């Protein structure tokens, strides 16, 4: 696996050497077209998802029927795991677990969040840089880097099919340019009409909608004095968690591409500082003011630590 990731890094590096980089409005427009194509076309993608834990082979089908999205994500190797989207409901099927349905706009499991991003929202905080053309899955692709201007978060490289505007490859990079995750299409088809399978999916019986308990939206006695540019609060909650005596207060933030949460609870005898990164996700915990502060999300470790250290309290915990 280490050799595989070295090869990926070398390939990415050689791409940068091969082309003169330039940032312009056309790169943003191309990415916005990728967003539109991914949600409007009827197509099927066979792809591999690569991360530090291994390689998965998957198939994704997408169609629009009666102006509603229909989609299926299927794991091709090992036990059959399937995710189905019909309209705003997304259903999960996995061996050994009771099937369930959640509300959502997209199937994000194993598919890059970049594909569904509104790039107009990102424009004030990110640069979209064209680095030329290359071939992926025997298709000519436009290659674009997505880089945060303040250097506090991860970046992406996207290979977009010149004809259909569908994503053929997407790499998630850390701040040192190391590949953390890769989505890479092996084969794909685009059809004018939804196939029989997708039409049957529109009539299939899906599991019941799972109700997610809502937290208490009380005001908190703490806040973050520093956040990376473009991040705004999406939601907040106070709820009890198993094994924790006092409720956990949480705030969720997003810049439209990456997200993280800040979680604050009363410190216990077992509370301690820690820093852990697994792939794109970082957990950074510090203890002060009789509080345990944990930042969890898609952030480089130094950024997560800086956010945790910026928490200020208006009242003693």
QUITA-V353008 format. One record per residue. N is the residue number from 0. RES is the residue in one small letter. PHI is phi as a letter, one per 30 degrees, with the letter a starting at -180 (none if undefined). BURIAL is + if it has 9 or more other C-alpha atoms within 8 Angstrom, else -. Layout:
n: [N | N]
res: [RES | RES]
phi: [PHI | PHI]
burial: [BURIAL | BURIAL]
This chain:
n: [0 | 1 | 2 | 3 | 4 | 5 | 6 | 7 | 8 | 9 | 10 | 11 | 12 | 13 | 14 | 15 | 16 | 17 | 18 | 19 | 20 | 21 | 22 | 23 | 24 | 25 | 26 | 27 | 28 | 29 | 30 | 31 | 32 | 33 | 34 | 35 | 36 | 37 | 38 | 39 | 40 | 41 | 42 | 43 | 44 | 45 | 46 | 47 | 48 | 49 | 50 | 51 | 52 | 53 | 54 | 55 | 56 | 57 | 58 | 59 | 60 | 61 | 62 | 63 | 64 | 65 | 66 | 67 | 68 | 69 | 70 | 71 | 72 | 73 | 74 | 75 | 76 | 77 | 78 | 79 | 80 | 81 | 82 | 83 | 84 | 85 | 86 | 87 | 88 | 89 | 90 | 91 | 92 | 93 | 94 | 95 | 96 | 97 | 98 | 99 | 100 | 101 | 102 | 103 | 104 | 105 | 106 | 107 | 108 | 109 | 110 | 111 | 112 | 113 | 114 | 115 | 116 | 117 | 118 | 119 | 120 | 121 | 122 | 123 | 124 | 125 | 126 | 127 | 128 | 129 | 130 | 131 | 132 | 133 | 134 | 135 | 136 | 137 | 138 | 139 | 140 | 141 | 142 | 143 | 144 | 145 | 146 | 147 | 148 | 149 | 150 | 151 | 152 | 153 | 154 | 155 | 156 | 157 | 158 | 159 | 160 | 161 | 162 | 163 | 164 | 165 | 166 | 167 | 168 | 169 | 170 | 171 | 172 | 173 | 174 | 175 | 176 | 177 | 178 | 179 | 180 | 181 | 182 | 183 | 184 | 185 | 186 | 187 | 188 | 189 | 190 | 191 | 192 | 193 | 194 | 195 | 196 | 197 | 198 | 199 | 200 | 201 | 202 | 203 | 204 | 205 | 206 | 207 | 208 | 209 | 210 | 211 | 212 | 213 | 214 | 215 | 216 | 217 | 218 | 219 | 220 | 221 | 222 | 223 | 224 | 225 | 226 | 227 | 228 | 229 | 230 | 231 | 232 | 233 | 234 | 235 | 236 | 237 | 238 | 239 | 240 | 241 | 242 | 243 | 244 | 245 | 246 | 247 | 248 | 249 | 250 | 251 | 252 | 253 | 254 | 255 | 256 | 257 | 258 | 259 | 260 | 261 | 262 | 263 | 264 | 265 | 266 | 267 | 268 | 269 | 270 | 271 | 272 | 273 | 274 | 275 | 276 | 277 | 278 | 279 | 280 | 281 | 282 | 283 | 284 | 285 | 286 | 287 | 288 | 289 | 290 | 291 | 292 | 293 | 294 | 295 | 296 | 297 | 298 | 299 | 300 | 301 | 302 | 303 | 304 | 305 | 306 | 307 | 308 | 309 | 310 | 311 | 312 | 313 | 314 | 315 | 316]
res: [x | x | x | x | x | x | x | x | x | x | x | x | x | x | x | x | x | x | x | x | x | x | x | x | x | x | x | x | x | x | x | x | x | x | x | x | x | x | x | x | x | x | x | x | x | x | x | x | x | x | x | x | x | x | x | x | x | x | x | x | x | x | x | x | x | x | x | x | x | x | x | x | x | x | x | x | x | x | x | x | x | x | x | x | x | x | x | x | x | x | x | x | x | x | x | x | x | x | x | x | x | x | x | x | x | x | x | x | x | x | x | x | x | x | x | x | x | x | x | x | x | x | x | x | x | x | x | x | x | x | x | x | x | x | x | x | x | x | x | x | x | x | x | x | x | x | x | x | x | x | x | x | x | x | x | x | x | x | x | x | x | x | x | x | x | x | x | x | x | x | x | x | x | x | x | x | x | x | x | x | x | x | x | x | x | x | x | x | x | x | x | x | x | x | x | x | x | x | x | x | x | x | x | x | x | x | x | x | x | x | x | x | x | x | x | x | x | x | x | x | x | x | x | x | x | x | x | x | x | x | x | x | x | x | x | x | x | x | x | x | x | x | x | x | x | x | x | x | x | x | x | x | x | x | x | x | x | x | x | x | x | x | x | x | x | x | x | x | x | x | x | x | x | x | x | x | x | x | x | x | x | x | x | x | x | x | x | x | x | x | x | x | x | x | x | x | x | x | x | x | x | x | x | x | x | x | x | x | x | x | x | x | x | x | x | x | x]
phi: [none | d | d | d | d | d | d | d | d | d | d | d | d | d | d | d | d | d | b | d | d | a | c | a | d | d | d | d | d | d | d | d | d | d | e | d | d | d | c | c | d | c | a | b | b | c | b | c | c | c | b | d | d | k | b | b | c | b | b | b | c | b | a | b | b | h | i | b | d | b | a | b | c | b | d | d | c | i | e | d | c | b | b | b | c | b | i | c | c | b | c | c | b | b | e | i | b | d | e | b | b | b | d | a | c | b | d | c | d | i | c | d | d | e | d | c | d | d | d | d | d | d | e | d | b | b | c | c | c | d | b | j | b | a | c | b | h | i | b | d | b | d | c | b | c | c | b | d | d | c | i | c | b | d | b | b | b | b | c | c | e | d | c | d | i | d | d | c | a | b | c | c | c | d | d | c | i | d | d | c | b | b | c | b | d | c | a | a | b | b | b | d | b | d | d | e | e | d | d | d | d | d | c | d | d | c | d | d | d | d | d | c | d | d | d | d | d | d | d | c | c | b | a | c | d | b | b | e | e | j | d | b | d | c | a | b | a | b | b | d | b | e | i | c | d | c | d | c | c | b | b | c | b | a | c | j | b | c | b | a | b | c | b | b | b | d | d | b | d | c | d | a | d | a | b | b | b | b | i | d | c | b | b | b | b | b | b | a | h | h | b | c | c | b | c | b | l | d | b | d | e | d | d | d | d | d | d | d | d | d | d | c | c | c | b | d | d]
burial: [- | - | - | - | + | - | - | + | + | - | - | - | - | - | + | + | - | - | - | - | + | - | + | + | - | - | + | + | - | + | + | + | + | + | + | - | + | + | - | - | + | + | + | + | + | + | + | + | + | + | + | - | - | - | - | + | + | + | + | + | + | + | + | + | + | - | - | - | + | + | + | + | + | + | + | + | - | - | - | + | + | + | + | + | + | + | + | + | + | + | + | + | + | + | - | - | - | - | + | + | + | + | - | - | - | - | + | - | - | - | - | + | - | - | + | + | + | + | + | - | - | + | + | - | + | + | + | + | + | + | + | + | - | - | - | + | - | - | - | + | + | + | + | + | + | + | + | + | - | - | - | + | + | + | + | + | + | + | + | + | + | + | - | - | + | + | + | + | + | + | + | + | + | + | + | - | - | - | + | + | + | + | + | + | + | + | - | + | - | - | - | - | - | + | - | - | - | + | + | - | + | + | - | - | - | - | - | - | + | - | - | - | - | - | - | - | - | - | - | - | - | + | - | + | - | - | - | - | - | + | + | - | + | - | - | + | + | + | + | + | - | - | - | - | - | - | + | + | + | + | + | + | + | + | + | + | + | - | + | + | + | + | + | + | + | + | + | - | - | - | - | - | - | - | + | - | + | - | + | + | + | + | + | + | + | + | + | - | - | + | + | + | + | + | + | + | + | + | + | + | + | - | + | + | + | + | + | + | - | + | + | - | + | - | - | - | -]
